[in-house]
Amino acid sequence: MAKVRKTIQMQKIKEYVCSVRSHPNAEMVFEHVRKEIPSITLATVYRNLHKLADDGKILRFKVNNEYRFDCDRSSHVHFVCRCCGSIIDHNDKELCTKLSDVPNMRGFKVESVIMCVEGLCKKCSEKR
């Protein structure tokens, strides 16, 4: 019984991460998933998110000392607002190809390029 429950919990966690473009942290995932599975704990969400990331099912990256999660494992750039914390995806294939070329020349096989660029989003720039 416990094995099935873990599978359902992991499935719901992955479904949520893959259904949003907001790059949620564990607490955001927990708040959503516990609506469907009230007995789920924050520790279970953390454990499953890190397991999914370790298994290559989702992307894990650190922003402002917290892990954020993304279902898009393709090469892309994350623009991170240092003021409000919003994260915006940008798919620049040319940039990612250039970044992956250098290690390839040195015998390192690049599988994907995931990059974080910090700055101010449009809203925060206009407020200043």
N, CA, C and O atoms as CSV, one atom per row, in Angstrom:
chain,resi,resn,atom,element,x,y,z
A,1,MET,N,N,0.822,-1.212,0.000
A,1,MET,CA,C,0.000,0.000,0.000
A,1,MET,C,C,0.860,1.269,0.000
A,1,MET,O,O,0.571,2.196,-0.757
A,2,ALA,N,N,1.890,1.332,0.814
A,2,ALA,CA,C,2.740,2.524,0.891
A,2,ALA,C,C,3.435,2.790,-0.438
A,2,ALA,O,O,3.619,3.948,-0.814
A,3,LYS,N,N,3.821,1.751,-1.146
A,3,LYS,CA,C,4.502,1.916,-2.418
A,3,LYS,C,C,3.590,2.587,-3.446
A,3,LYS,O,O,4.039,3.458,-4.191
A,4,VAL,N,N,2.337,2.199,-3.492
A,4,VAL,CA,C,1.373,2.809,-4.413
A,4,VAL,C,C,1.164,4.268,-4.040
A,4,VAL,O,O,1.088,5.126,-4.920
A,5,ARG,N,N,1.069,4.563,-2.742
A,5,ARG,CA,C,0.846,5.926,-2.288
A,5,ARG,C,C,2.000,6.833,-2.723
A,5,ARG,O,O,1.773,7.951,-3.184
A,6,LYS,N,N,3.229,6.350,-2.577
A,6,LYS,CA,C,4.380,7.136,-3.004
A,6,LYS,C,C,4.307,7.411,-4.501
A,6,LYS,O,O,4.593,8.525,-4.939
A,7,THR,N,N,3.937,6.434,-5.268
A,7,THR,CA,C,3.838,6.599,-6.713
A,7,THR,C,C,2.787,7.644,-7.070
A,7,THR,O,O,3.014,8.474,-7.950
A,8,ILE,N,N,1.659,7.610,-6.408
A,8,ILE,CA,C,0.600,8.595,-6.654
A,8,ILE,C,C,1.079,9.984,-6.256
A,8,ILE,O,O,0.829,10.954,-6.973
A,9,GLN,N,N,1.764,10.090,-5.122
A,9,GLN,CA,C,2.276,11.382,-4.677
A,9,GLN,C,C,3.285,11.939,-5.678
A,9,GLN,O,O,3.220,13.109,-6.055
A,10,MET,N,N,4.214,11.089,-6.100
A,10,MET,CA,C,5.218,11.535,-7.069
A,10,MET,C,C,4.560,11.933,-8.386
A,10,MET,O,O,4.946,12.924,-9.006
A,11,GLN,N,N,3.577,11.162,-8.805
A,11,GLN,CA,C,2.865,11.467,-10.051
A,11,GLN,C,C,2.183,12.829,-9.970
A,11,GLN,O,O,2.273,13.623,-10.905
A,12,LYS,N,N,1.506,13.102,-8.866
A,12,LYS,CA,C,0.809,14.390,-8.701
A,12,LYS,C,C,1.793,15.550,-8.624
A,12,LYS,O,O,1.530,16.632,-9.150
A,13,ILE,N,N,2.919,15.322,-7.973
A,13,ILE,CA,C,3.955,16.358,-7.878
A,13,ILE,C,C,4.503,16.675,-9.263
A,13,ILE,O,O,4.621,17.842,-9.636
A,14,LYS,N,N,4.833,15.650,-10.016
A,14,LYS,CA,C,5.366,15.858,-11.367
A,14,LYS,C,C,4.315,16.511,-12.264
A,14,LYS,O,O,4.631,17.425,-13.027
A,15,GLU,N,N,3.074,16.048,-12.176
A,15,GLU,CA,C,1.997,16.644,-12.984
A,15,GLU,C,C,1.892,18.142,-12.734
A,15,GLU,O,O,1.742,18.926,-13.670
A,16,TYR,N,N,1.971,18.533,-11.465
A,16,TYR,CA,C,1.846,19.957,-11.149
A,16,TYR,C,C,3.036,20.747,-11.714
A,16,TYR,O,O,2.845,21.776,-12.362
A,17,VAL,N,N,4.256,20.269,-11.470
A,17,VAL,CA,C,5.439,20.975,-11.969
A,17,VAL,C,C,5.370,21.117,-13.487
A,17,VAL,O,O,5.766,22.144,-14.039
A,18,CYS,N,N,4.867,20.085,-14.157
A,18,CYS,CA,C,4.784,20.117,-15.622
A,18,CYS,C,C,3.594,20.932,-16.137
A,18,CYS,O,O,3.532,21.247,-17.325
A,19,SER,N,N,2.661,21.272,-15.266
A,19,SER,CA,C,1.480,22.011,-15.709
A,19,SER,C,C,1.640,23.526,-15.588
A,19,SER,O,O,0.804,24.280,-16.088
A,20,VAL,N,N,2.708,23.974,-14.926
A,20,VAL,CA,C,2.903,25.413,-14.711
A,20,VAL,C,C,4.209,25.877,-15.336
A,20,VAL,O,O,5.134,25.089,-15.535
A,21,ARG,N,N,4.270,27.159,-15.638
A,21,ARG,CA,C,5.496,27.755,-16.192
A,21,ARG,C,C,6.158,28.660,-15.151
A,21,ARG,O,O,7.060,29.428,-15.485
A,22,SER,N,N,5.719,28.576,-13.898
A,22,SER,CA,C,6.159,29.494,-12.852
A,22,SER,C,C,7.416,29.061,-12.115
A,22,SER,O,O,7.892,29.789,-11.244
A,23,HIS,N,N,7.971,27.885,-12.442
A,23,HIS,CA,C,9.181,27.392,-11.783
A,23,HIS,C,C,8.978,27.358,-10.265
A,23,HIS,O,O,9.672,28.060,-9.529
A,24,PRO,N,N,8.030,26.542,-9.801
A,24,PRO,CA,C,7.671,26.554,-8.382
A,24,PRO,C,C,8.785,26.036,-7.474
A,24,PRO,O,O,9.642,25.258,-7.893
A,25,ASN,N,N,8.749,26.488,-6.220
A,25,ASN,CA,C,9.608,25.903,-5.200
A,25,ASN,C,C,8.799,24.800,-4.505
A,25,ASN,O,O,7.634,24.584,-4.838
A,26,ALA,N,N,9.403,24.118,-3.561
A,26,ALA,CA,C,8.733,22.986,-2.903
A,26,ALA,C,C,7.466,23.410,-2.172
A,26,ALA,O,O,6.470,22.686,-2.188
A,27,GLU,N,N,7.493,24.572,-1.533
A,27,GLU,CA,C,6.317,25.038,-0.796
A,27,GLU,C,C,5.135,25.294,-1.726
A,27,GLU,O,O,3.992,24.993,-1.381
A,28,MET,N,N,5.411,25.849,-2.901
A,28,MET,CA,C,4.343,26.089,-3.883
A,28,MET,C,C,3.743,24.772,-4.360
A,28,MET,O,O,2.526,24.646,-4.497
A,29,VAL,N,N,4.606,23.794,-4.611
A,29,VAL,CA,C,4.143,22.475,-5.042
A,29,VAL,C,C,3.310,21.847,-3.933
A,29,VAL,O,O,2.242,21.293,-4.194
A,30,PHE,N,N,3.793,21.933,-2.698
A,30,PHE,CA,C,3.087,21.380,-1.543
A,30,PHE,C,C,1.683,21.976,-1.422
A,30,PHE,O,O,0.711,21.241,-1.248
A,31,GLU,N,N,1.575,23.304,-1.513
A,31,GLU,CA,C,0.271,23.967,-1.380
A,31,GLU,C,C,-0.718,23.475,-2.430
A,31,GLU,O,O,-1.904,23.316,-2.141
A,32,HIS,N,N,-0.242,23.236,-3.631
A,32,HIS,CA,C,-1.134,22.763,-4.686
A,32,HIS,C,C,-1.497,21.289,-4.507
A,32,HIS,O,O,-2.673,20.926,-4.558
A,33,VAL,N,N,-0.498,20.450,-4.302
A,33,VAL,CA,C,-0.718,19.002,-4.265
A,33,VAL,C,C,-1.547,18.595,-3.049
A,33,VAL,O,O,-2.325,17.644,-3.125
A,34,ARG,N,N,-1.391,19.292,-1.946
A,34,ARG,CA,C,-2.157,18.888,-0.760
A,34,ARG,C,C,-3.667,19.135,-0.915
A,34,ARG,O,O,-4.456,18.630,-0.116
A,35,LYS,N,N,-4.072,19.897,-1.921
A,35,LYS,CA,C,-5.503,20.043,-2.221
A,35,LYS,C,C,-6.071,18.726,-2.737
A,35,LYS,O,O,-7.236,18.406,-2.501
A,36,GLU,N,N,-5.232,17.964,-3.448
A,36,GLU,CA,C,-5.646,16.654,-3.967
A,36,GLU,C,C,-5.312,15.517,-3.015
A,36,GLU,O,O,-6.031,14.520,-2.938
A,37,ILE,N,N,-4.201,15.683,-2.285
A,37,ILE,CA,C,-3.756,14.653,-1.344
A,37,ILE,C,C,-3.528,15.343,0.004
A,37,ILE,O,O,-2.397,15.716,0.318
A,38,PRO,N,N,-4.580,15.517,0.801
A,38,PRO,CA,C,-4.470,16.261,2.062
A,38,PRO,C,C,-3.458,15.682,3.054
A,38,PRO,O,O,-2.946,16.411,3.903
A,39,SER,N,N,-3.166,14.398,2.959
A,39,SER,CA,C,-2.250,13.770,3.912
A,39,SER,C,C,-0.779,13.941,3.540
A,39,SER,O,O,0.097,13.534,4.303
A,40,ILE,N,N,-0.497,14.532,2.388
A,40,ILE,CA,C,0.895,14.684,1.963
A,40,ILE,C,C,1.620,15.670,2.869
A,40,ILE,O,O,1.026,16.638,3.345
A,41,THR,N,N,2.905,15.421,3.107
A,41,THR,CA,C,3.696,16.317,3.947
A,41,THR,C,C,4.684,17.093,3.094
A,41,THR,O,O,5.004,16.695,1.974
A,42,LEU,N,N,5.159,18.201,3.634
A,42,LEU,CA,C,6.153,19.004,2.930
A,42,LEU,C,C,7.431,18.193,2.726
A,42,LEU,O,O,8.079,18.319,1.687
A,43,ALA,N,N,7.799,17.371,3.694
A,43,ALA,CA,C,8.989,16.520,3.568
A,43,ALA,C,C,8.853,15.555,2.396
A,43,ALA,O,O,9.822,15.298,1.682
A,44,THR,N,N,7.654,15.022,2.201
A,44,THR,CA,C,7.405,14.111,1.079
A,44,THR,C,C,7.553,14.843,-0.241
A,44,THR,O,O,8.104,14.297,-1.197
A,45,VAL,N,N,7.069,16.069,-0.302
A,45,VAL,CA,C,7.183,16.867,-1.522
A,45,VAL,C,C,8.657,17.137,-1.824
A,45,VAL,O,O,9.105,16.952,-2.955
A,46,TYR,N,N,9.413,17.576,-0.810
A,46,TYR,CA,C,10.850,17.812,-1.006
A,46,TYR,C,C,11.546,16.554,-1.514
A,46,TYR,O,O,12.281,16.601,-2.500
A,47,ARG,N,N,11.316,15.445,-0.848
A,47,ARG,CA,C,11.966,14.178,-1.199
A,47,ARG,C,C,11.646,13.779,-2.646
A,47,ARG,O,O,12.536,13.387,-3.401
A,48,ASN,N,N,10.377,13.883,-3.018
A,48,ASN,CA,C,9.964,13.487,-4.364
A,48,ASN,C,C,10.475,14.445,-5.432
A,48,ASN,O,O,10.861,14.006,-6.515
A,49,LEU,N,N,10.485,15.739,-5.149
A,49,LEU,CA,C,11.025,16.701,-6.116
A,49,LEU,C,C,12.501,16.420,-6.385
A,49,LEU,O,O,12.940,16.416,-7.535
A,50,HIS,N,N,13.260,16.185,-5.320
A,50,HIS,CA,C,14.688,15.927,-5.495
A,50,HIS,C,C,14.932,14.583,-6.181
A,50,HIS,O,O,15.882,14.440,-6.950
A,51,LYS,N,N,14.087,13.612,-5.907
A,51,LYS,CA,C,14.192,12.309,-6.585
A,51,LYS,C,C,13.902,12.478,-8.079
A,51,LYS,O,O,14.629,11.947,-8.917
A,52,LEU,N,N,12.849,13.210,-8.407
A,52,LEU,CA,C,12.525,13.467,-9.816
A,52,LEU,C,C,13.678,14.191,-10.521
A,52,LEU,O,O,14.011,13.873,-11.663
A,53,ALA,N,N,14.281,15.164,-9.834
A,53,ALA,CA,C,15.414,15.892,-10.417
A,53,ALA,C,C,16.634,14.985,-10.563
A,53,ALA,O,O,17.302,15.003,-11.597
A,54,ASP,N,N,16.923,14.200,-9.540
A,54,ASP,CA,C,18.069,13.276,-9.598
A,54,ASP,C,C,17.904,12.254,-10.721
A,54,ASP,O,O,18.883,11.836,-11.339
A,55,ASP,N,N,16.669,11.858,-10.974
A,55,ASP,CA,C,16.378,10.886,-12.034
A,55,ASP,C,C,16.278,11.532,-13.423
A,55,ASP,O,O,16.068,10.839,-14.418
A,56,GLY,N,N,16.428,12.863,-13.484
A,56,GLY,CA,C,16.388,13.556,-14.770
A,56,GLY,C,C,14.994,13.784,-15.315
A,56,GLY,O,O,14.839,14.086,-16.499
A,57,LYS,N,N,13.977,13.647,-14.481
A,57,LYS,CA,C,12.589,13.832,-14.934
A,57,LYS,C,C,12.194,15.307,-14.958
A,57,LYS,O,O,11.388,15.726,-15.789
A,58,ILE,N,N,12.769,16.097,-14.037
A,58,ILE,CA,C,12.529,17.534,-13.984
A,58,ILE,C,C,13.861,18.227,-13.739
A,58,ILE,O,O,14.846,17.585,-13.373
A,59,LEU,N,N,13.886,19.528,-13.941
A,59,LEU,CA,C,15.087,20.327,-13.728
A,59,LEU,C,C,15.018,20.975,-12.352
A,59,LEU,O,O,13.963,21.447,-11.929
A,60,ARG,N,N,16.158,20.991,-11.657
A,60,ARG,CA,C,16.262,21.670,-10.357
A,60,ARG,C,C,17.371,22.711,-10.494
A,60,ARG,O,O,18.470,22.400,-10.952
A,61,PHE,N,N,17.074,23.952,-10.094
A,61,PHE,CA,C,18.106,24.976,-10.098
A,61,PHE,C,C,17.872,25.909,-8.920
A,61,PHE,O,O,16.752,26.042,-8.427
A,62,LYS,N,N,18.949,26.555,-8.476
A,62,LYS,CA,C,18.885,27.371,-7.276
A,62,LYS,C,C,18.790,28.846,-7.626
A,62,LYS,O,O,19.569,29.356,-8.431
A,63,VAL,N,N,17.832,29.522,-7.019
A,63,VAL,CA,C,17.634,30.955,-7.186
A,63,VAL,C,C,17.404,31.538,-5.799
A,63,VAL,O,O,16.531,31.077,-5.063
A,64,ASN,N,N,18.187,32.551,-5.444
A,64,ASN,CA,C,18.043,33.202,-4.136
A,64,ASN,C,C,18.017,32.199,-2.987
A,64,ASN,O,O,17.167,32.279,-2.100
A,65,ASN,N,N,18.944,31.264,-3.011
A,65,ASN,CA,C,19.105,30.255,-1.955
A,65,ASN,C,C,17.924,29.316,-1.770
A,65,ASN,O,O,17.727,28.770,-0.685
A,66,GLU,N,N,17.143,29.126,-2.815
A,66,GLU,CA,C,16.091,28.109,-2.760
A,66,GLU,C,C,16.040,27.385,-4.091
A,66,GLU,O,O,16.339,27.951,-5.142
A,67,TYR,N,N,15.653,26.121,-4.023
A,67,TYR,CA,C,15.529,25.345,-5.255
A,67,TYR,C,C,14.217,25.650,-5.934
A,67,TYR,O,O,13.174,25.759,-5.290
A,68,ARG,N,N,14.282,25.788,-7.249
A,68,ARG,CA,C,13.107,25.944,-8.084
A,68,ARG,C,C,13.108,24.767,-9.053
A,68,ARG,O,O,14.155,24.181,-9.329
A,69,PHE,N,N,11.933,24.425,-9.565
A,69,PHE,CA,C,11.796,23.232,-10.397
A,69,PHE,C,C,11.109,23.583,-11.708
A,69,PHE,O,O,10.247,24.460,-11.771
A,70,ASP,N,N,11.522,22.865,-12.757
A,70,ASP,CA,C,11.050,23.144,-14.104
A,70,ASP,C,C,10.925,21.814,-14.835
A,70,ASP,O,O,11.810,20.963,-14.740
A,71,CYS,N,N,9.849,21.638,-15.550
A,71,CYS,CA,C,9.640,20.403,-16.307
A,71,CYS,C,C,10.352,20.452,-17.660
A,71,CYS,O,O,10.580,19.413,-18.280
A,72,ASP,N,N,10.701,21.644,-18.113
A,72,ASP,CA,C,11.353,21.815,-19.416
A,72,ASP,C,C,12.844,21.534,-19.278
A,72,ASP,O,O,13.591,22.353,-18.743
A,73,ARG,N,N,13.269,20.378,-19.759
A,73,ARG,CA,C,14.677,19.983,-19.654
A,73,ARG,C,C,15.466,20.343,-20.921
A,73,ARG,O,O,16.645,20.006,-21.028
A,74,SER,N,N,14.832,21.018,-21.867
A,74,SER,CA,C,15.551,21.419,-23.077
A,74,SER,C,C,16.501,22.572,-22.742
A,74,SER,O,O,16.373,23.213,-21.699
A,75,SER,N,N,17.445,22.822,-23.635
A,75,SER,CA,C,18.386,23.927,-23.439
A,75,SER,C,C,17.633,25.247,-23.504
A,75,SER,O,O,16.963,25.544,-24.493
A,76,HIS,N,N,17.749,26.032,-22.447
A,76,HIS,CA,C,17.123,27.348,-22.437
A,76,HIS,C,C,17.712,28.225,-21.331
A,76,HIS,O,O,18.471,27.760,-20.481
A,77,VAL,N,N,17.346,29.487,-21.368
A,77,VAL,CA,C,17.845,30.479,-20.424
A,77,VAL,C,C,16.710,30.897,-19.495
A,77,VAL,O,O,15.579,31.105,-19.935
A,78,HIS,N,N,17.025,31.018,-18.194
A,78,HIS,CA,C,16.071,31.555,-17.222
A,78,HIS,C,C,16.498,32.986,-16.903
A,78,HIS,O,O,17.613,33.219,-16.438
A,79,PHE,N,N,15.609,33.936,-17.155
A,79,PHE,CA,C,15.837,35.306,-16.720
A,79,PHE,C,C,15.173,35.445,-15.357
A,79,PHE,O,O,13.963,35.259,-15.228
A,80,VAL,N,N,15.967,35.772,-14.340
A,80,VAL,CA,C,15.495,35.834,-12.956
A,80,VAL,C,C,15.518,37.281,-12.496
A,80,VAL,O,O,16.563,37.931,-12.535
A,81,CYS,N,N,14.365,37.792,-12.058
A,81,CYS,CA,C,14.296,39.152,-11.538
A,81,CYS,C,C,14.808,39.157,-10.099
A,81,CYS,O,O,14.266,38.465,-9.237
A,82,ARG,N,N,15.844,39.932,-9.849
A,82,ARG,CA,C,16.419,39.964,-8.506
A,82,ARG,C,C,15.583,40.778,-7.532
A,82,ARG,O,O,15.857,40.789,-6.332
A,83,CYS,N,N,14.565,41.459,-8.044
A,83,CYS,CA,C,13.689,42.256,-7.188
A,83,CYS,C,C,12.458,41.442,-6.746
A,83,CYS,O,O,12.230,41.265,-5.550
A,84,CYS,N,N,11.675,40.953,-7.703
A,84,CYS,CA,C,10.429,40.245,-7.365
A,84,CYS,C,C,10.572,38.726,-7.406
A,84,CYS,O,O,9.691,38.011,-6.930
A,85,GLY,N,N,11.674,38.224,-7.970
A,85,GLY,CA,C,11.905,36.781,-8.008
A,85,GLY,C,C,11.235,36.045,-9.149
A,85,GLY,O,O,11.309,34.818,-9.217
A,86,SER,N,N,10.581,36.767,-10.047
A,86,SER,CA,C,9.935,36.080,-11.174
A,86,SER,C,C,11.001,35.458,-12.079
A,86,SER,O,O,12.127,35.946,-12.174
A,87,ILE,N,N,10.609,34.366,-12.738
A,87,ILE,CA,C,11.518,33.655,-13.632
A,87,ILE,C,C,10.835,33.526,-14.987
A,87,ILE,O,O,9.702,33.054,-15.083
A,88,ILE,N,N,11.533,33.946,-16.021
A,88,ILE,CA,C,10.987,33.916,-17.374
A,88,ILE,C,C,11.898,33.057,-18.247
A,88,ILE,O,O,13.109,33.272,-18.289
A,89,ASP,N,N,11.315,32.088,-18.939
A,89,ASP,CA,C,12.078,31.243,-19.861
A,89,ASP,C,C,12.330,31.972,-21.163
A,89,ASP,O,O,11.490,32.729,-21.650
A,90,HIS,N,N,13.512,31.727,-21.717
A,90,HIS,CA,C,13.841,32.258,-23.037
A,90,HIS,C,C,14.580,31.156,-23.788
A,90,HIS,O,O,15.627,30.691,-23.338
A,91,ASN,N,N,14.048,30.746,-24.911
A,91,ASN,CA,C,14.659,29.682,-25.706
A,91,ASN,C,C,15.502,30.297,-26.812
A,91,ASN,O,O,14.998,30.624,-27.886
A,92,ASP,N,N,16.784,30.450,-26.536
A,92,ASP,CA,C,17.720,30.997,-27.511
A,92,ASP,C,C,18.633,29.871,-27.965
A,92,ASP,O,O,19.704,29.652,-27.400
A,93,LYS,N,N,18.190,29.161,-28.997
A,93,LYS,CA,C,18.932,27.996,-29.494
A,93,LYS,C,C,20.350,28.364,-29.931
A,93,LYS,O,O,21.289,27.599,-29.710
A,94,GLU,N,N,20.502,29.541,-30.554
A,94,GLU,CA,C,21.826,29.958,-31.031
A,94,GLU,C,C,22.798,30.138,-29.859
A,94,GLU,O,O,23.935,29.671,-29.921
A,95,LEU,N,N,22.359,30.804,-28.808
A,95,LEU,CA,C,23.198,31.011,-27.630
A,95,LEU,C,C,23.549,29.679,-26.968
A,95,LEU,O,O,24.707,29.440,-26.623
A,96,CYS,N,N,22.560,28.820,-26.793
A,96,CYS,CA,C,22.796,27.519,-26.152
A,96,CYS,C,C,23.740,26.657,-26.991
A,96,CYS,O,O,24.559,25.921,-26.440
A,97,THR,N,N,23.631,26.743,-28.314
A,97,THR,CA,C,24.529,25.994,-29.197
A,97,THR,C,C,25.954,26.499,-29.049
A,97,THR,O,O,26.888,25.701,-28.972
A,98,LYS,N,N,26.133,27.819,-29.007
A,98,LYS,CA,C,27.468,28.391,-28.831
A,98,LYS,C,C,28.072,27.951,-27.501
A,98,LYS,O,O,29.245,27.581,-27.442
A,99,LEU,N,N,27.277,27.990,-26.441
A,99,LEU,CA,C,27.776,27.593,-25.121
A,99,LEU,C,C,28.144,26.117,-25.068
A,99,LEU,O,O,29.076,25.736,-24.360
A,100,SER,N,N,27.429,25.293,-25.801
A,100,SER,CA,C,27.713,23.860,-25.762
A,100,SER,C,C,28.872,23.471,-26.673
A,100,SER,O,O,29.428,22.384,-26.517
A,101,ASP,N,N,29.252,24.330,-27.623
A,101,ASP,CA,C,30.340,24.010,-28.558
A,101,ASP,C,C,31.703,23.935,-27.880
A,101,ASP,O,O,32.481,23.034,-28.193
A,102,VAL,N,N,32.016,24.840,-26.969
A,102,VAL,CA,C,33.344,24.888,-26.348
A,102,VAL,C,C,33.665,23.588,-25.609
A,102,VAL,O,O,34.706,22.990,-25.878
A,103,PRO,N,N,32.807,23.124,-24.682
A,103,PRO,CA,C,33.126,21.853,-24.017
A,103,PRO,C,C,33.185,20.680,-24.985
A,103,PRO,O,O,33.989,19.767,-24.797
A,104,ASN,N,N,32.345,20.690,-26.021
A,104,ASN,CA,C,32.360,19.596,-27.004
A,104,ASN,C,C,33.728,19.480,-27.677
A,104,ASN,O,O,34.179,18.379,-27.996
A,105,MET,N,N,34.379,20.615,-27.889
A,105,MET,CA,C,35.697,20.602,-28.513
A,105,MET,C,C,36.740,19.982,-27.586
A,105,MET,O,O,37.776,19.503,-28.046
A,106,ARG,N,N,36.472,19.991,-26.313
A,106,ARG,CA,C,37.419,19.451,-25.328
A,106,ARG,C,C,37.062,18.033,-24.908
A,106,ARG,O,O,37.601,17.523,-23.926
A,107,GLY,N,N,36.169,17.401,-25.633
A,107,GLY,CA,C,35.828,16.014,-25.354
A,107,GLY,C,C,34.740,15.819,-24.325
A,107,GLY,O,O,34.471,14.690,-23.915
A,108,PHE,N,N,34.111,16.898,-23.900
A,108,PHE,CA,C,33.008,16.805,-22.941
A,108,PHE,C,C,31.713,16.876,-23.713
A,108,PHE,O,O,31.480,17.834,-24.450
A,109,LYS,N,N,30.862,15.872,-23.553
A,109,LYS,CA,C,29.608,15.829,-24.298
A,109,LYS,C,C,28.526,16.606,-23.536
A,109,LYS,O,O,28.071,16.172,-22.478
A,110,VAL,N,N,28.127,17.737,-24.075
A,110,VAL,CA,C,27.086,18.563,-23.470
A,110,VAL,C,C,25.730,18.005,-23.876
A,110,VAL,O,O,25.458,17.814,-25.061
A,111,GLU,N,N,24.883,17.745,-22.888
A,111,GLU,CA,C,23.544,17.226,-23.170
A,111,GLU,C,C,22.504,18.339,-23.207
A,111,GLU,O,O,21.547,18.272,-23.978
A,112,SER,N,N,22.689,19.356,-22.382
A,112,SER,CA,C,21.801,20.511,-22.421
A,112,SER,C,C,22.472,21.689,-21.731
A,112,SER,O,O,23.383,21.520,-20.920
A,113,VAL,N,N,22.010,22.870,-22.067
A,113,VAL,CA,C,22.511,24.096,-21.460
A,113,VAL,C,C,21.331,24.763,-20.778
A,113,VAL,O,O,20.356,25.144,-21.427
A,114,ILE,N,N,21.428,24.900,-19.464
A,114,ILE,CA,C,20.412,25.587,-18.684
A,114,ILE,C,C,21.137,26.726,-17.973
A,114,ILE,O,O,22.088,26.489,-17.227
A,115,MET,N,N,20.697,27.942,-18.198
A,115,MET,CA,C,21.424,29.090,-17.697
A,115,MET,C,C,20.479,30.037,-16.969
A,115,MET,O,O,19.320,30.188,-17.356
A,116,CYS,N,N,20.985,30.679,-15.903
A,116,CYS,CA,C,20.216,31.696,-15.190
A,116,CYS,C,C,20.904,33.044,-15.368
A,116,CYS,O,O,22.105,33.180,-15.130
A,117,VAL,N,N,20.131,34.028,-15.787
A,117,VAL,CA,C,20.613,35.388,-15.951
A,117,VAL,C,C,19.791,36.260,-15.013
A,117,VAL,O,O,18.562,36.252,-15.074
A,118,GLU,N,N,20.467,37.014,-14.144
A,118,GLU,CA,C,19.763,37.866,-13.178
A,118,GLU,C,C,19.693,39.301,-13.654
A,118,GLU,O,O,20.590,39.787,-14.344
A,119,GLY,N,N,18.628,39.968,-13.281
A,119,GLY,CA,C,18.433,41.372,-13.627
A,119,GLY,C,C,17.083,41.820,-13.110
A,119,GLY,O,O,16.597,41.302,-12.105
A,120,LEU,N,N,16.477,42.772,-13.782
A,120,LEU,CA,C,15.166,43.273,-13.397
A,120,LEU,C,C,14.161,43.016,-14.498
A,120,LEU,O,O,14.433,43.268,-15.671
A,121,CYS,N,N,12.980,42.506,-14.111
A,121,CYS,CA,C,11.915,42.303,-15.082
A,121,CYS,C,C,11.351,43.665,-15.495
A,121,CYS,O,O,11.697,44.689,-14.908
A,122,LYS,N,N,10.501,43.668,-16.483
A,122,LYS,CA,C,9.934,44.912,-17.005
A,122,LYS,C,C,9.188,45.691,-15.915
A,122,LYS,O,O,9.371,46.902,-15.785
A,123,LYS,N,N,8.347,44.999,-15.131
A,123,LYS,CA,C,7.563,45.669,-14.075
A,123,LYS,C,C,8.471,46.337,-13.043
A,123,LYS,O,O,8.260,47.490,-12.666
A,124,CYS,N,N,9.483,45.597,-12.594
A,124,CYS,CA,C,10.394,46.134,-11.570
A,124,CYS,C,C,11.254,47.265,-12.121
A,124,CYS,O,O,11.564,48.217,-11.404
A,125,SER,N,N,11.636,47.165,-13.384
A,125,SER,CA,C,12.412,48.250,-14.026
A,125,SER,C,C,11.591,49.518,-14.098
A,125,SER,O,O,12.111,50.610,-13.869
A,126,GLU,N,N,10.306,49.386,-14.416
A,126,GLU,CA,C,9.437,50.560,-14.554
A,126,GLU,C,C,9.160,51.206,-13.203
A,126,GLU,O,O,8.941,52.415,-13.133
A,127,LYS,N,N,9.165,50.416,-12.122
A,127,LYS,CA,C,8.926,50.958,-10.778
A,127,LYS,C,C,10.089,51.834,-10.292
A,127,LYS,O,O,9.905,52.738,-9.476
A,128,ARG,N,N,11.286,51.545,-10.812
A,128,ARG,CA,C,12.484,52.270,-10.344
A,128,ARG,C,C,12.616,53.533,-11.054
A,128,ARG,O,O,13.556,54.286,-10.805
